Amino acid sequence: MVNRVLDGVQRLVSAIILTSFMTGFFILSLWNNYVTVHFQQKNDPRDTRSSRTKIQTSDKKKRQPARHSWPLSISSTTPLDLEQDQDNNIEYDRTVTSKLSTNTNASLSRDGDGNDNINLETNVSQAPYAAENPFQNIALAEDTRLVPDLKYYYKEYGIDIEELEVETDDGFIIDLWHFKPRTTDEVEETKREPILLLHGLLQSCGAFASSGRKSLAYFLYDSGFDVWLGNNRCGLHAKWNMKKLGNDHSKKWDWDMNQMVQYDLKALVNHVLDSTGYPKLSLVAHSQGTTQGFMGLVNGEKLYANDFKLIDKLENFVALAPAVYPGPLLDEKAFVRLMANGIDSPWCFGTRSFIPLMMTMRKLMVGSKIFSFLSYIMFNYLFDWNDVLWDRVLRDRNFLFSPVHISVKLMQWWLSPLPNKLSFKRGSEKIFPDKKTWFPIARNDDDSGTNVSNDNLHLNSKRQNSDDFPHIIMFIPKQDRLVDGERLINHFINHEANAVYKIWYIDEYSHLDVLWAHDVIDRIGKPMIENMRFPNVK
């Protein structure tokens, strides 16, 4: 009885604190957007500061990168400006498409006429920020109505989205969406390689597909893949098998990243493989999804039982804005620090769903322009990224499929400053040890050919060659201060065999540009496919 009363009091106090917290957050976000749009003078609104970490190649891999270019698209005269470091398997993408990056007299204003000014407000009919956008006509042809249902948009492209429910071993029912042609050609469909997409924190997999024909999901389907969109537990509509939870309601929110790796990722991968009959699939993940993927690959020996090993189920792992090490923004941003300092207190954030007010507001307002606009300015204020490289006509659509339900315990895993808790912010080096080899090859066939020392291994045993591990493809945005991509680059170029991975380091991109930039197909989609491994294709 006492525990029930205490729990009720905590929930009431938490609701009052969170309402005040969100009100302050909302006011600060509005003010930040108003100042940015109307008063702040900047040569380039993008955050050009890099991470505190510098990329440092190993002594045996120091050769000056060779400069070359690659056409942006058939309809574009602007080539990609690339530097290729073959010794370290890195492509440095130096391309600049923002006019603000090349025009020192540019400033932010209300005009947005495509010459000297840019409008960061909503409802812009075209993209004035790009020097040349070869896909602009495709964006303008998209349906601008705001319907929070992917099936509505994809029917226009001749694609049905099959909505499936997959149950995890610990009793959570998660959503899995599958692209299917509206006129089924069974022979053709059996030839498609399965590819699973996994989303970031507070997002659903709608983020991969919300841009329609300009999205990575559509591009992959149009390129011949069997596309599956995976969602983590609770998601847009929280569902449980209470019998598996022992009818214990406290277990509905008693989970963090470990359970998402152990159960959610396993359930999604197994369902896709069982449905397609393939022995392996390709996993494309963004942000938090990359954390799940890397945890499953690097620490699978601890996380999985003998009946499942993620490392043996993936042919390719594509990591977009990989979240392996924390970036400086987590310490620099006062509002993030405030959230981190209160995240472990049940009196502040409770012990169940993280800020349930967000989902209440989504339920009431999703599908309206005001909801999408407010979602944009609040995330813009919190994480410092902006929409300069996005197709502005599609921006409101991109926020139709977030936020989602997550647990307070998951946010504690990300942000907790407590020394007795293993969190991303304070303990990522324990989860992903920098100086250990994660994917050891008995003979480094791309370097000196010498054996990897057993003392320098993490958990995975040595395998004969790089084909025995998934091929890891990473797209790391230089302007992403939420995570430390440079530290991850340093790990791979100094501690992993060259043949295991391929990296793109993109100067102009930030954390969400890898999903929503106007040229994401050319700078992410095409190189992704060209560098993936397809052993089943003859």
C-alpha positions in Angstrom: 0.0 0.0 0.0 2.8 2.4 0.9 4.6 1.7 -2.3 1.5 2.4 -4.3 1.0 5.8 -2.6 4.7 6.7 -3.1 4.5 5.7 -6.7 1.4 7.8 -7.2 3.0 10.8 -5.5 6.1 10.4 -7.7 4.0 10.2 -10.8 2.2 13.4 -9.9 5.3 15.3 -9.0 7.0 14.0 -12.2 4.1 15.1 -14.3 4.2 18.7 -12.9 8.0 18.9 -13.4 7.9 17.5 -16.9 5.1 19.9 -17.9 7.2 22.8 -16.7 10.2 21.3 -18.4 8.5 21.0 -21.7 6.9 24.4 -21.5 10.4 26.0 -21.0 11.8 23.8 -23.8 9.0 25.0 -26.1 9.6 28.7 -25.3 13.3 28.4 -25.7 12.9 26.6 -29.0 10.6 29.2 -30.4 12.9 32.0 -29.3 15.9 30.3 -30.8 14.1 29.8 -34.1 12.9 33.4 -34.2 16.4 34.8 -33.5 18.0 32.5 -36.0 15.6 33.4 -38.8 15.2 37.1 -38.3 18.3 38.5 -36.6 21.3 36.3 -36.4 23.9 37.0 -39.0 26.0 34.1 -40.2 28.1 33.3 -43.2 26.9 29.8 -43.0 24.2 28.6 -40.6 25.7 25.1 -40.5 27.8 24.2 -37.5 31.3 24.0 -39.0 33.0 23.0 -35.8 34.3 19.5 -35.8 34.5 17.0 -33.0 37.2 17.4 -30.4 38.8 14.2 -31.8 41.3 14.5 -34.7 41.5 11.7 -37.3 45.0 10.1 -36.9 46.1 7.4 -39.3 48.4 4.7 -38.2 52.1 4.8 -39.0 51.8 2.1 -41.6 48.9 3.8 -43.4 50.0 7.3 -44.1 49.6 8.3 -47.7 48.2 11.6 -49.0 44.6 11.1 -50.2 44.1 11.4 -53.9 41.7 14.0 -55.1 39.1 13.0 -57.7 35.5 13.8 -58.7 32.4 11.8 -59.4 29.3 13.1 -61.3 26.5 14.0 -58.8 23.9 12.8 -61.3 23.1 12.5 -64.9 21.1 15.7 -64.8 23.7 17.7 -62.8 26.8 19.5 -63.9 28.1 19.7 -60.3 30.4 16.8 -59.5 31.1 15.3 -56.0 34.5 16.6 -54.7 36.1 13.5 -53.2 39.5 12.6 -51.7 40.2 8.9 -51.7 42.5 7.4 -49.1 42.8 3.9 -50.3 45.3 2.8 -47.6 42.7 3.6 -44.9 39.6 2.9 -47.0 38.1 6.4 -46.5 36.4 8.7 -49.0 36.6 12.3 -47.9 33.5 14.0 -49.4 34.5 17.7 -49.6 31.5 18.6 -51.8 29.7 21.9 -51.0 26.2 22.4 -52.3 25.0 25.1 -49.9 25.2 28.5 -51.5 25.8 29.9 -48.0 29.1 28.0 -47.8 30.4 29.7 -50.9 29.0 33.2 -50.6 30.7 35.1 -47.8 28.1 37.9 -48.0 25.2 35.6 -47.4 23.0 36.1 -44.4 19.9 34.7 -42.8 16.7 36.7 -43.6 13.1 36.3 -44.4 13.4 36.6 -48.1 14.8 33.3 -49.4 15.3 34.5 -53.0 18.1 32.1 -53.8 20.8 34.7 -54.1 22.0 36.2 -50.8 19.4 35.1 -48.4 17.8 32.0 -47.0 14.5 31.4 -45.2 14.6 28.9 -42.4 10.8 29.2 -41.8 8.3 26.6 -43.0 6.2 26.4 -46.1 8.9 27.3 -48.7 7.9 26.1 -52.1 11.4 25.2 -53.4 14.9 24.8 -52.2 16.8 28.1 -52.5 19.7 26.9 -50.5 21.3 24.5 -53.0 23.7 25.6 -55.7 22.0 23.0 -57.9 19.5 20.4 -56.9 19.1 17.8 -59.7 16.2 16.1 -57.9 14.1 19.3 -57.3 11.4 18.3 -59.7 10.9 15.0 -58.0 10.5 16.8 -54.6 8.0 19.3 -56.1 6.0 16.4 -57.6 5.5 14.8 -54.1 2.1 15.0 -52.3 2.4 17.8 -49.7 -0.6 16.7 -47.7 0.4 15.6 -44.2 -0.9 12.0 -43.7 0.7 10.1 -40.8 0.5 6.8 -42.7 3.3 5.7 -45.1 0.8 3.5 -47.0 -1.0 6.7 -48.2 2.1 8.0 -50.0 3.5 4.6 -51.3 0.3 3.6 -53.0 1.0 6.5 -55.4 4.3 4.8 -56.3 2.7 1.4 -56.9 3.9 0.0 -53.6 1.9 -1.6 -50.8 3.2 -1.5 -47.3 2.5 -4.7 -45.4 2.2 -4.0 -41.7 3.4 -7.0 -39.6 3.7 -7.5 -35.8 6.6 -9.5 -34.5 6.8 -10.7 -30.9 10.1 -10.6 -29.0 11.3 -13.4 -26.7 10.6 -11.2 -23.7 7.0 -10.3 -24.7 7.1 -7.0 -26.6 5.1 -6.7 -29.9 7.0 -4.6 -32.4 6.1 -3.3 -35.8 7.7 -4.5 -39.0 6.8 -2.9 -42.3 7.4 -4.5 -45.7 7.4 -3.0 -49.2 5.5 -5.1 -51.7 4.5 -4.2 -55.3 0.8 -3.7 -55.8 0.9 -6.1 -58.8 2.9 -9.0 -57.5 5.4 -10.7 -59.8 6.3 -13.7 -57.6 9.3 -14.8 -59.8 10.8 -11.3 -59.7 10.2 -10.9 -55.9 12.2 -14.1 -55.1 15.3 -12.5 -56.6 15.3 -9.5 -54.3 18.0 -9.3 -51.6 16.5 -8.6 -48.2 17.5 -5.3 -46.5 16.4 -4.3 -43.1 16.3 -0.6 -42.1 16.5 0.4 -38.4 15.8 3.9 -37.0 17.3 6.3 -34.5 16.3 7.5 -31.0 12.8 8.9 -30.8 12.1 8.0 -34.4 10.4 5.2 -36.2 11.5 3.7 -39.5 9.2 6.1 -41.3 12.2 8.4 -41.2 13.8 6.3 -43.9 10.8 6.5 -46.2 9.0 9.8 -45.4 10.7 11.6 -48.4 8.9 9.4 -50.8 10.7 8.9 -54.1 13.7 10.9 -52.7 14.1 8.6 -49.7 16.6 5.9 -49.1 13.9 3.3 -48.6 12.3 4.0 -52.0 15.7 4.1 -53.7 16.6 0.7 -52.3 13.3 -0.8 -53.4 13.6 0.8 -56.8 17.1 -0.6 -57.0 15.8 -4.2 -56.6 16.0 -4.8 -52.9 13.4 -6.5 -50.7 12.9 -3.6 -48.2 11.8 -4.2 -44.6 11.4 -1.3 -42.1 12.0 -2.4 -38.5 10.8 -0.6 -35.4 11.9 -1.0 -31.9 9.7 -1.9 -28.9 6.8 0.4 -28.0 7.3 2.7 -31.0 4.3 4.6 -32.3 1.8 2.3 -30.6 3.1 0.5 -27.5 2.0 -3.2 -27.4 2.9 -6.1 -25.1 2.1 -9.7 -24.5 1.2 -9.3 -20.8 1.3 -13.1 -20.3 5.0 -13.2 -21.1 5.5 -10.2 -18.8 3.9 -12.2 -16.0 1.1 -9.6 -15.9 3.6 -7.3 -14.2 2.9 -3.8 -15.5 6.2 -2.5 -14.2 8.0 -4.6 -16.8 6.4 -2.7 -19.7 9.0 0.1 -19.3 11.8 -1.9 -17.6 14.2 -2.0 -20.6 17.1 -0.2 -22.2 19.5 -0.6 -25.1 20.6 -4.1 -23.9 17.1 -5.5 -24.4 16.7 -3.7 -27.7 19.8 -5.5 -29.0 19.1 -8.9 -27.4 15.5 -9.1 -28.3 14.2 -6.5 -30.8 17.0 -6.7 -33.3 17.1 -10.5 -33.0 13.3 -10.8 -33.6 13.4 -8.4 -36.6 16.4 -10.2 -38.3 15.0 -13.7 -37.7 11.6 -12.7 -39.1 13.0 -11.3 -42.3 15.3 -14.2 -42.8 12.5 -16.7 -42.1 10.2 -14.9 -44.5 12.7 -14.6 -47.4 14.6 -17.8 -47.0 18.0 -16.1 -47.2 20.8 -17.1 -44.8 21.8 -13.4 -44.3 20.5 -9.9 -44.9 21.9 -6.4 -45.1 21.2 -4.0 -42.2 21.0 -0.3 -42.8 20.8 1.7 -39.5 20.8 5.3 -38.4 22.1 6.7 -35.1 20.6 4.6 -32.3 20.0 1.8 -34.8 23.8 1.8 -35.4 24.4 1.5 -31.7 22.2 -1.6 -31.7 24.0 -3.0 -34.7 27.5 -2.4 -33.4 26.6 -3.7 -29.9 25.2 -6.9 -31.5 28.3 -7.4 -33.7 31.0 -6.4 -31.2 29.5 -7.8 -27.9 27.3 -10.5 -29.3 29.3 -13.2 -27.5 27.9 -11.7 -24.2 24.5 -10.6 -25.4 23.2 -13.6 -27.4 22.7 -17.2 -26.6 24.1 -19.9 -28.8 21.0 -20.1 -31.0 21.6 -16.6 -32.5 24.6 -14.5 -33.4 24.0 -11.3 -35.2 27.5 -11.4 -36.7 26.5 -14.6 -38.7 23.2 -13.1 -39.9 24.5 -10.0 -41.6 26.1 -9.8 -45.0 26.4 -6.0 -44.9 26.1 -3.4 -42.1 25.6 0.1 -43.2 25.9 2.7 -40.4 24.6 6.2 -41.0 25.8 8.8 -38.5 27.0 5.9 -36.2 26.4 6.5 -32.5 29.3 4.6 -30.9 31.1 7.4 -29.0 29.5 10.5 -27.5 30.1 13.9 -29.1 30.9 17.2 -27.4 27.3 18.4 -27.7 26.2 16.3 -24.8 28.5 18.4 -22.5 28.2 21.7 -24.4 24.4 22.0 -24.6 23.0 23.3 -21.3 19.6 21.9 -21.9 21.0 18.4 -22.5 23.1 18.7 -19.4 20.0 19.6 -17.4 18.2 16.6 -18.7 21.1 14.3 -17.9 21.3 15.6 -14.4 17.7 14.8 -13.7 17.3 11.6 -15.8 18.0 9.2 -12.9 15.5 10.8 -10.5 12.0 9.2 -10.4 10.7 12.5 -9.1 11.8 14.3 -12.3 11.3 11.9 -15.2 9.5 9.0 -13.5 10.2 5.3 -14.1 8.0 4.5 -17.0 7.5 6.2 -20.4 9.9 9.1 -21.2 7.9 12.4 -21.3 4.5 10.9 -22.2 3.3 14.4 -22.9 5.2 14.2 -26.3 3.1 11.3 -27.4 -0.1 13.0 -26.2 0.7 16.0 -28.3 1.5 13.8 -31.2 -1.8 12.0 -30.9 -3.7 15.3 -30.8 -1.7 17.3 -33.5 0.1 14.9 -35.9 -0.8 15.7 -39.5 -0.9 19.4 -39.0 1.8 21.8 -40.1 2.1 23.3 -36.7 3.1 19.9 -35.2 5.7 19.3 -37.8 7.1 22.8 -37.4 7.2 22.6 -33.7 8.9 19.2 -33.9 11.6 20.7 -36.2 12.3 23.7 -34.0 12.5 21.7 -30.8 14.9 19.2 -32.2 16.8 22.0 -33.9 17.3 23.7 -30.6 18.2 20.6 -28.7 20.7 19.1 -31.2 21.9 22.1 -33.3 21.1 20.6 -36.7 19.0 22.4 -39.3 17.3 22.0 -42.6 19.6 23.9 -44.9 20.4 20.8 -47.0 16.8 19.4 -47.0 14.1 19.7 -49.5 12.0 22.2 -47.6 8.7 21.0 -49.3 9.2 17.6 -47.7 10.3 18.8 -44.2 6.8 18.6 -42.7 6.4 15.1 -44.0 9.6 13.9 -42.4 8.2 14.7 -38.9 5.0 12.7 -39.3 6.6 9.5 -37.9 8.1 10.8 -34.7 8.4 10.9 -31.8 7.8 7.4 -30.5 7.4 5.8 -27.1 10.6 5.0 -25.3 11.4 4.2 -21.7 13.0 6.5 -19.1 15.5 3.6 -18.5 16.6 3.8 -22.1 17.3 7.6 -21.7 19.3 6.7 -18.6 21.3 4.3 -20.7 22.1 7.2 -23.0 22.6 10.1 -20.6 23.1 9.0 -17.0 26.1 10.7 -15.3 26.2 8.3 -12.4 29.5 6.5 -12.0 27.7 3.2 -11.0 25.7 3.1 -14.2 27.1 2.1 -17.6 25.8 4.8 -20.0 26.7 5.9 -23.5 27.7 9.3 -22.2 30.1 8.0 -19.5 31.0 4.5 -20.4 31.1 4.0 -24.2 34.7 3.0 -24.1 33.7 0.0 -21.9 31.1 -1.1 -24.4 33.3 -0.4 -27.4 36.9 -0.5 -26.3 39.0 1.8 -28.6 42.2 -0.1 -28.5 40.8 -3.6 -28.9 40.2 -5.3 -32.3 36.5 -6.1 -32.7 36.6 -8.1 -36.0 39.9 -10.0 -35.9 41.2 -11.8 -39.0 43.7 -14.6 -38.8 45.7 -13.0 -41.6 45.2 -9.3 -42.3 45.1 -9.8 -46.1 45.0 -6.0 -46.8 47.8 -4.9 -44.6 51.1 -6.5 -43.6 49.8 -10.0 -43.5 50.9 -10.4 -39.8 48.7 -12.1 -37.2 46.6 -10.0 -34.8 47.8 -10.4 -31.3 45.4 -12.4 -29.1 46.1 -9.9 -26.3 44.5 -7.1 -28.4 41.2 -8.9 -29.2 37.8 -7.9 -27.7 35.2 -10.7 -27.7 35.0 -12.1 -31.3 37.3 -14.9 -32.2 39.6 -14.7 -35.2 38.1 -15.6 -38.5 40.0 -16.7 -41.6 39.3 -13.7 -43.8 37.2 -10.5 -44.1 34.3 -12.3 -45.9 33.7 -14.2 -42.6 32.6 -10.9 -41.0 29.8 -8.6 -42.3 31.1 -5.9 -44.6 30.8 -2.6 -42.6 30.0 0.6 -44.5 30.0 3.8 -42.5 28.8 7.3 -43.5 30.1 9.8 -40.9 29.0 13.5 -41.0 31.7 15.9 -40.0 29.2 18.4 -38.6 27.6 15.9 -36.3 28.5 16.9 -32.8 25.9 14.7 -31.1 28.3 11.7 -31.6 32.1 11.4 -32.1 32.5 10.0 -35.6 36.2 10.8 -35.7 36.9 8.6 -32.8 35.2 5.7 -34.5 37.2 6.4 -37.7 40.4 6.3 -35.6 39.4 2.9 -34.2 38.8 1.3 -37.6 41.9 2.7 -39.4 44.2 1.7 -36.5 42.6 -1.5 -35.1 40.6 -3.2 -37.8 41.6 -4.9 -41.1 41.2 -2.7 -44.1 39.0 -5.2 -45.9 36.4 -5.3 -43.2 35.2 -1.7 -43.6 34.7 1.3 -45.9 34.1 4.9 -44.6 32.7 8.1 -46.1 33.5 11.2 -44.2 31.1 14.0 -45.4 32.2 17.6 -44.6 28.8 19.2 -45.3 26.4 16.7 -43.6 25.0 16.7 -40.1 23.2 14.0 -38.1 19.9 13.9 -40.0 21.3 15.0 -43.4 22.2 11.3 -44.0 18.5 10.7 -44.2 17.0 13.9 -45.5 19.5 15.9 -47.5 18.4 16.9 -51.0 21.2 14.8 -52.6 21.2 11.8 -50.2 20.6 9.4 -53.0 23.9 10.3 -54.8 26.0 10.8 -51.6 24.6 7.9 -49.5 22.4 5.6 -51.6 24.5 5.0 -54.7 27.9 4.5 -53.0 26.2 2.3 -50.4 24.9 -0.1 -53.0 28.1 0.0 -55.1 30.1 -1.1 -52.0 27.8 -3.7 -50.6 28.6 -7.4 -50.8 26.1 -9.7 -52.7 27.4 -13.3 -52.6 24.0 -14.7 -53.8 24.1 -12.7 -57.0 25.7 -14.6 -59.8 
